């Protein structure tokens, strides 16, 4: 199964545009982050949740 768990797929992932460039941040914790980072507080976005369910069901049908 594809690994969906990363900051970019979390509901708390935010992007902030500044004069210096783009800053990615965890809006829940207030820390700068990277889209590829993984933390235990991860809550998937709705579209990611649906993709995970679809992938899970497809895998179970194939078995």
Residue pairs with C-beta under 8 A, 6 or more apart in sequence:
1 52
1 55
1 56
1 59
2 55
4 44
4 48
4 51
4 52
5 38
5 42
5 44
6 35
6 36
6 37
6 38
6 42
7 13
7 24
7 26
7 33
7 34
7 35
7 36
7 37
7 38
7 39
7 42
8 35
8 36
9 42
9 44
9 45
9 48
10 26
10 42
10 43
10 44
10 45
11 43
11 44
11 45
12 26
12 27
12 28
12 29
12 41
12 43
13 24
13 25
13 26
13 27
13 33
13 35
14 24
14 25
14 26
14 27
15 22
15 23
15 24
15 25
16 22
16 23
16 24
16 25
17 23
23 32
24 32
24 33
24 34
24 35
25 31
25 32
25 33
26 33
26 39
28 41
29 41
44 52
